[in-house]
């Protein structure tokens, strides 16, 4: 699998240069597998996010991405009932 935002070095005038983030983003979004997902539901919608599994602020982005992916059938499988 290709890592879209990894630093991609190239040589310009004999010097190694890293591609700028905007250039990497342009390259990633031009791929055939790229899809733009507009705004999704609010994370604050009751019952939409299982906050008991979000243990740090770093996971908020992950939770938001899941709110975009799950309605499209691309998210994680639901947890089995206990």
N, C-alpha and C positions, 0 to 999 in steps of 0.2 A: 504494500500500500504506500502511496506517495505521501510524504509529509509536506503539506502545502506551505506552511509558514516557517519551515526550516531555513536557516541561512544558506543561500546558494551562491558560492563564490564564483567569480568569473575574472578574467584577466583583461585589463584595459591599459594599453600603453606599457605593457610589461609588469604592471603592478596588480596584485590581487585585490579585488574590490568586492564588497558584499552588496547584493542587490538591496535596494531600498524597500521598505515595507509596502509602499504603494505599488511598486513594480511587482513584488511577489503576489500581492492581492489581485492585481490585474491578471497575472498569469494563472493563478488558481481559479478565478471566476470565469476564465475563458475555456476551461476544460468542459468536455461534453457531459460529464457527470455532475456538474455544478447546478444547484437549484437555489433560487432565492426564495426564502420563506419570509413573508411579511410579518407584521406584528402578530403575536399570539395572545392567548388569554393572560390575564393578570396572575401573577404568582399568589396574590392575596385572595383569589377566588376560593371560597370555602371548600375544602375537601379535594382540591386539585393537586396540591403538593402534600406529601406526607412529611411534615416538618420534623417529626421525631427521628427521621433518618438523615436530616441535614444537621451535621454536627459542627460545622465551621463556616465562616463567611465565604471561604473559597468555594464552597459547594453551591452557592446561590446561582452562579453562572451555569453550572451543570444542571441544576433544577430548572432553570429557565429554558435551556436548550432541550431538555426533556419535554417541557410543556409544548414546544414547537414540534418535536419529533413524534410523540405518541399518537396524536390524532392522524398522522400520516402513516401509521403502522411501522415506524422506524425506531421506536424507543425500546427500552428494556422490557422484558416479559414481566407481567405483574407478579408480585410476591404471592406464594401459595398461602391459603387461609391457614391459620393456626388453630 
